[in-house]
Amino acid sequence: MVTRWLWRVLGVTCVGIGAAGTVVPLLPTTPFLLVAAWAFARGSERWRQWLLNHPRFGPPIHAWQSQRAIPRKVKWIGIASVVASLGIALWAQLPPVALTLQVIALVCVTIFLLTRPDA
């Protein structure tokens, strides 16, 4: 019983962060919604169905679960966020080691985004 409650709390938290990501720049939405759907599958089937059938949040979850696809617009927003993150790091004059690690991570994120099918 406590475990189901914890899954629900995780799901609601992730839906909240995901919803905030629809208006806060550089805060992703879909990854948090995917975690919420995963958590709700363990905590509440009713809440999972609500999320999957939500007119705004449901379609990207379905696209990911069925095809591992990311909408083209979301890909370009993600790549723009990568470029913005790198620009901020350069502007902040991060130490070379930190900058190198960030570039490696951002290149991996970009490759991941570009290799997913379009939803």
C-alpha positions in Angstrom: 0.0 0.0 0.0 2.8 2.4 0.9 4.6 1.5 -2.3 1.6 2.4 -4.5 1.4 5.7 -2.7 5.1 6.4 -3.4 4.6 5.6 -7.1 1.7 8.0 -7.2 3.7 10.8 -5.5 6.5 10.3 -8.0 4.0 10.4 -10.9 2.3 13.5 -9.6 5.6 15.2 -9.0 6.8 14.4 -12.5 3.5 15.6 -14.1 3.9 18.9 -12.2 7.5 19.3 -13.4 6.5 18.3 -16.9 3.6 20.8 -16.9 6.0 23.5 -15.7 8.3 22.6 -18.6 5.6 23.6 -21.1 6.2 27.3 -20.0 9.7 27.4 -18.5 12.4 27.6 -21.1 15.0 24.8 -21.1 13.0 22.6 -18.7 12.0 19.4 -20.6 8.5 18.2 -20.6 8.3 14.8 -22.2 11.0 12.9 -20.1 9.1 13.8 -16.9 5.8 12.7 -18.5 7.4 9.4 -19.5 8.5 8.9 -15.9 5.1 9.8 -14.6 3.4 7.3 -16.9 5.9 4.6 -15.7 5.3 5.5 -12.1 1.5 5.6 -12.5 1.6 2.1 -14.1 2.9 0.9 -10.8 0.8 3.2 -8.5 -2.6 3.8 -10.2 -3.9 2.5 -13.5 -6.7 5.2 -13.4 -4.1 8.0 -13.2 -2.0 6.4 -15.9 -5.0 6.3 -18.2 -5.8 9.9 -17.4 -2.2 10.8 -18.4 -2.3 8.7 -21.6 -5.6 10.1 -22.7 -4.7 13.7 -21.9 -5.1 15.8 -25.0 -1.7 17.6 -24.6 0.4 15.2 -22.7 -0.8 11.9 -24.1 0.3 12.0 -27.7 4.1 12.4 -27.0 3.9 9.5 -24.5 2.1 7.3 -27.1 4.6 8.2 -29.8 7.5 7.3 -27.5 6.0 4.1 -26.2 4.9 2.8 -29.6 7.7 3.9 -31.9 10.4 5.5 -29.7 9.7 8.6 -31.7 10.1 12.3 -30.9 8.2 15.0 -32.6 10.4 17.0 -35.0 9.5 20.3 -33.3 10.6 18.9 -30.0 13.9 17.7 -31.5 14.7 21.2 -32.8 13.7 22.7 -29.4 16.1 20.2 -27.8 18.9 21.0 -30.1 18.3 24.7 -29.6 18.5 24.1 -25.9 21.8 22.2 -26.3 23.2 25.2 -28.2 21.9 27.6 -25.6 23.5 25.5 -22.8 26.8 25.5 -24.5 26.6 29.2 -25.1 25.9 29.9 -21.5 28.8 27.6 -20.5 31.2 29.5 -22.8 29.9 32.8 -21.5 30.4 31.7 -17.9 33.9 30.7 -18.8 33.7 27.2 -17.2 36.9 25.4 -16.5 38.2 23.4 -19.5 37.5 20.1 -17.8 33.9 21.0 -17.1 33.4 22.4 -20.6 34.8 19.3 -22.1 32.5 17.1 -20.1 29.5 19.2 -21.0 30.4 19.1 -24.7 30.6 15.3 -24.6 27.2 15.1 -22.8 25.6 17.6 -25.2 26.9 15.8 -28.3 25.5 12.5 -26.9 22.1 14.2 -26.4 22.1 15.7 -29.9 23.0 12.3 -31.4 20.2 10.7 -29.5 17.7 13.3 -30.6 18.7 13.1 -34.3 18.6 9.3 -34.4 15.1 8.9 -33.1 12.3 8.7 -35.7 10.0 11.7 -36.1 6.6 11.4 -34.5 
